[in-house]
Amino acid sequence: MVGIGFRRDFAAALLQGERIKPDFIEFAPENWMNIGGYWKKQLHKAVEQYPVLCHGLSLSIGSPEPLDMDFLRYVKSFLEEYQVQLYSEHLSYSKCDNAHMYDLLPIPFRRDAVQHISGRIGQVQDYLQRPLVMEIVSYYTPVAAEMSELDFIREIVKTSGCQLLLDVNNIYVNAFNHGYDAREFIRQLPLDKVAYIHMAGHEQVAPDLIIDTHGQPIIDPVYELFDWTAQRLHPVPVLLERDYNIPQLEELNGELQRLKNICQQHWHARYETVS
Amino acid sequence: MRAMKLSAETYKIQQDFSHFIRTGRQVKIPGVRPAAMAHYRRLVYNVVKDTLETGFPIAFANLPRKKWERMVYQFFSTHTCTAYQVWKLPLDFYTCAVENSWEEKYDIPYLHDLLSFEWAEMELFNMEDVPPPAYVATGSWLLDQLAFNQEYRLLQLKYPVHRETSRRKILQQQGAYFVLVYRLPDTGDIHFTELSPWLAFVTEQLLAGITLTDILSYAPQLNIAVTPALQEDTIAFLRHLQEKQVLLGFIKA
């Protein structure tokens, strides 16, 4: 099944379900928790109409300080209230010394960070009583690394028992920015742990740097990487992320359709079981 | 208590990185590419700037641009942003302004009023639904407790920032202003209305569950002469609030 991020910019069209037809929607709990008024009504309509997956922004699993248990309480109650089928987050940090920074910062790939983060993932999983699906984030510089990104991720998955969100665009971006082979990187991931896929566009800002903007269409090489990856995975939900420069909805629907075609081509026999 | 599986060294690296993100002041971290680090700073700072410009559109459009930029910089580099929901970031900014007496520092005497007014609109637009008390559609304006829409803020301002944008005009009209900001139940739209001191007092008392009869009988202690005209005007105002869906009906015991 192929979904799209629920954005206020095109919420009305999603609720109408004519110009754009995802199989599910995804939203960040932080953007919708404890809200009321007009947008709560829209959220309720959306949840009645589509299966919902949630992708968090503020858990900050890589922060040095303790987890924010108040925040987690809200997340738990939100996931239960809206019967959210899957909750994913980012393998990054967005706050330090309790100051939020509203973006995904790169965690130092270090052994003590593996232990620290794995412990926190375990804490979250125990509290939420569900597996946490961790996204491999795009990053633009290594930070005091003691180990490779691949080893860092594999260790965390092994130690914490979390699942993976494979953002294929992120892998493409990271491979470009850090000079490795995207296919080889994916091949060495614990692919049986992949529970969710994200697809998005990006922007090249320098000859040697791509930024993961979610503001452009998916480019052909990323579709090709997804096609290659899908052949090595069991069927999982796939999400189109588009946060900025929202195009005509027909264009977005075209991207959804292209993703669906790839899924059907490789997961045909099993596709019905997940749609 | 910090989960101490993280070494002090790694913690310090994360602190240094975060410090650069917040201040833009260069710091050396092993393995980090300065050009890429600058992109992180740019991306984060753009989120903060955009959120504040959207949250405070009147302030952003009308305050001197350099002062605004200095405020945003000071805010993000020194204030611990506690909001995990980015839409609440303007509240952190407003808090920072009050804590650091920005009215004086930036010589904008009406700054806190303006931020308070704009934050009230933002907060009301997003805030959780608050169910009104049980009420019926008809009753006595004078004798019954009245049921209000609970999604409101009653602001007391020193400057008319809700209807003026020019610094000169705002400063010329220093006084006492009462503004009722509220969310319409049907559409979720935010409206506001300016109240006279008397009507602000009445509204406040009615919200506290006092009947209009009791409020009118207390009025002479405020040196207000209760005349038939005052009573009629007050009830006309309540009818107006009812039309605006701020006042919903009558509470029957």
Contacts between the chains, C-beta under 8 A, distances in Angstrom:
chain1	res1	chain2	res2	distance
A	30	B	84	6.0
A	30	B	85	5.1
A	30	B	86	7.4
A	31	B	85	7.2
A	31	B	86	7.8
A	31	B	87	7.5
A	33	B	85	6.9
A	34	B	85	7.8
A	34	B	127	7.9
A	34	B	128	5.2
A	35	B	126	5.0
A	35	B	127	7.3
A	35	B	128	6.7
A	36	B	126	7.4
A	36	B	127	5.6
A	36	B	128	4.3
A	36	B	129	3.6
A	36	B	130	7.5
A	36	B	151	7.4
A	37	B	124	7.9
A	37	B	125	6.2
A	37	B	126	7.0
A	37	B	127	7.3
A	37	B	129	6.9
A	37	B	151	7.5
A	37	B	183	5.7
A	37	B	188	3.5
A	38	B	125	8.0
A	38	B	187	6.4
A	38	B	188	2.9
A	38	B	189	7.7
A	39	B	126	7.4
A	39	B	188	7.2
A	40	B	128	7.9
A	40	B	129	6.4
A	41	B	188	7.4
A	58	B	84	3.9
A	58	B	85	7.5
A	62	B	14	7.8
A	63	B	14	7.7
A	64	B	2	6.5
A	64	B	6	5.4
A	64	B	10	7.7
A	64	B	11	4.5
A	64	B	14	5.5
A	64	B	15	7.5
A	65	B	2	5.9
A	66	B	1	6.6
A	66	B	2	6.2
A	66	B	3	6.0
A	68	B	84	6.9
A	71	B	84	5.5
A	93	B	14	6.8
A	95	B	84	7.9
A	96	B	14	5.4
A	96	B	15	5.9
A	96	B	17	7.8
A	96	B	18	3.7
A	97	B	15	6.5
A	97	B	18	7.1
A	97	B	80	7.2
A	98	B	80	5.8
A	98	B	82	7.0
A	99	B	18	7.2
A	99	B	22	7.0
A	99	B	79	7.8
A	99	B	80	4.4
A	99	B	81	5.3
A	99	B	82	7.9
A	100	B	81	4.6
A	100	B	82	7.1
A	100	B	83	6.4
A	100	B	84	5.9
A	101	B	18	6.5
A	101	B	21	5.6
A	101	B	22	7.0
A	101	B	44	5.3
A	101	B	81	7.6
A	102	B	44	6.3
A	102	B	47	4.7
A	102	B	48	6.8
A	102	B	51	7.7
A	102	B	81	7.8
A	102	B	86	5.4
A	102	B	89	7.5
A	103	B	21	7.9
A	103	B	40	7.0
A	103	B	43	5.6
A	103	B	44	4.6
A	103	B	47	6.2
A	105	B	14	7.9
A	105	B	17	6.5
A	105	B	18	7.1
A	105	B	21	6.9
A	105	B	40	6.6
A	106	B	17	7.9
A	107	B	14	7.8
A	108	B	10	5.5
A	108	B	13	5.4
A	108	B	14	7.0
A	110	B	7	7.7
A	110	B	10	5.4
A	112	B	5	6.2
A	112	B	6	5.5
A	112	B	7	4.4
A	112	B	10	5.4
A	113	B	6	6.5
A	113	B	10	5.6
A	115	B	5	4.3
A	115	B	6	7.9
A	116	B	3	6.2
A	116	B	5	4.2
A	116	B	6	4.1
A	116	B	10	7.8
A	119	B	3	6.1
A	119	B	5	5.7
A	120	B	3	6.8
A	140	B	33	7.5
A	140	B	36	3.9
A	140	B	37	7.8
A	140	B	39	5.6
A	140	B	40	6.6
A	141	B	31	7.5
A	141	B	32	5.0
A	141	B	33	4.3
A	141	B	36	3.8
A	141	B	37	5.9
A	141	B	40	7.9
A	142	B	31	4.8
A	142	B	32	7.3
A	143	B	13	6.3
A	143	B	17	6.1
A	143	B	29	6.0
A	143	B	31	6.2
A	143	B	32	5.6
A	144	B	10	7.5
A	144	B	13	4.8
A	144	B	29	5.9
A	144	B	30	4.5
A	144	B	31	5.4
A	144	B	32	7.4
A	145	B	31	5.6
A	177	B	36	7.7
A	205	B	39	6.9
A	206	B	35	7.1
A	209	B	35	7.3
A	209	B	36	6.2
A	209	B	39	7.0
A	211	B	39	6.3
A	211	B	43	7.3
